[in-house]
Every structure is written in structure tokens, then in C-alpha cells.
Amino acid sequence: MDFLLIGLSFKGIIRLGEVYIFSETKDRAYEMEPLDMAYVIQSDDEIAPALNMEIFDVMYGVYEFKKFIGYEQLTDDCYRFRMLCYEFRQRERCVYTLYLHRVMKFCERLKIVSGRFDDQ
């Protein structure tokens, strides 16, 4: 694991039995990655390796990461992770953000969809 993430704890973020995905988009209505690139996070212990993969492998060549700024809970279903980095194309420092979204279970989606028909 890269030195920027050593010693960080993400305990208590992932709720038992839930799955999450990382996205650069805060809005939950965004389109997901193609399925051959998508993955889910199911435990707190997977957060740091997933962040490491995203910032040092997936985004390699786009950003040089300088410092992990931190994370915060935005809603019950979303956390924001922020890193200070250098963007090569713009030749300037910026803050790179990833959002960890909880994926809705089938029963939750069914309740929403069924509720639409109850009103008609």
C-alpha cells in the first residue's frame, strides 16, 4: 500500500451486508462504469486497497498524489474522500475527490417503484 494511506482507519463506514461503489460523481443518479470495470466494496478493510488502486493505478498519469486530506460522511449512503494532488494536464495542484456510495438493495428499489404505482 502506498505511503499516503498507511495507518489510515476506515472502521465503521461499511454497514454489514451492504455493498458500496466508488465514483468521481457525488450525484447518485450517475451512470456506473461498464460492468467489466465495476467492482463493489463489502468491508471496511477493502476501502484502503480500493483507494490505493484508484489513485495510484487507475488515475496514474493523470494525477500525482501528494496527501490524503481526509474523508467525511455526507449522507447515510455516501462518504467523500479527498486527496491533494498535482494534475499534469493543467499543471496545477487540485483536490481529487472520490465518493463512496451505498448500492440500493432490490427490496429498496422495489418499494420506490411500487410507490410510484400506488399514487396512480
N, C-alpha and C positions, 0 to 999 in steps of 0.2 A: 504494500500500500504506500502511496506517495506521502512524503513528509507533511504535506498540508493537512492531512486527515488523521495522522497518528494521534491517538489519545482522545479523540472526539467520541462522545457517547450520544447515541440517539435512542436510548431506552425509553419506552413508554409511548413512542409515536405510533407504531403499528398495533392496531387492535386485533386480538386473537380471532382468527377465522376470516379476516378481511384481506383483500388484495389491493395493491396500490400501483400506480404508474408514475414515472417522471415525465414531465412535459416542460417545454420552454414557455408554455402558454398558461396564464392564470385562469382564463375562461374555461370552464368545464365543457363548453359546447364545441370545442375544437375537434378536428378530425385526428384520430390516432395515427400512429406510424403504420406502415404496411405490416401485416402480421408476421412476415419473415424477419422483421426488425424489432417488433414489440416484445416486451417482457414484463412480468409482474414482480413486485416485491411483496413478500409474505411475512417477513420478520424484521425486527429492529437490526439484527446482525447483517442483513443484506443491504442496508442503506449506505454505509460507508463504501463497500466494494462497488455498488452501483454508481455512486457519485464519482468514485475514482475512475471507473470505466468511462463515464460520460465526459468528465473534464480532461482526462489525460489520454484517452484513446479515441473516442468519438469526435471530440472537438479539437484534437491535435492539429496544428497547422492554422487554426483559426484564432485561437487564444493562447497566450502564455499565462498560466495561473500563478498568482502571486500570494494570495492569502484567502483563507476561508473566513468570511466575515461572520457568518452565523446562520441560524435558522429561526423561524417563528411560526407559530400556528396562526393561520388566517381564519379558518373555519373548522368545524368538527371534521371536515373531509379534506382539508388542504393545508399543507405546510409550504413555506417559501424558504429556499436555501440560496444564500448569496455568496459569491466569490469575487474578490477583486482580481482583475486580470488586465492583460495588455492585449488589445485587439490589433493584429498585424495589418489588416487591410486599412483601417482608419489611423493606424499609428498613434494610438492613444490608450490611456487607461480607461477602463469601464467596469461596471458591475455586471457580472453574468449571473442570471437567476434561473433556477430550476424549481418547478412546483411539483410537489408530491401529492397526487390526487388519489383518493379512495375510489375504487371502481364499484359502482352500484351492483347490488345483487339482483337476480332475476325477480325475486318477490317484491323488491322496492320498485323496480321498473313496471311490473305488472300493476301494482297499486296506483301508480301515476297514470298509466294508460287507461286502466279501468275507471279511474275517477273522471277522466275526460268524457267517457260514455255515460256515466251516471248523470251528468249535468244536461244531457240532451233528451 
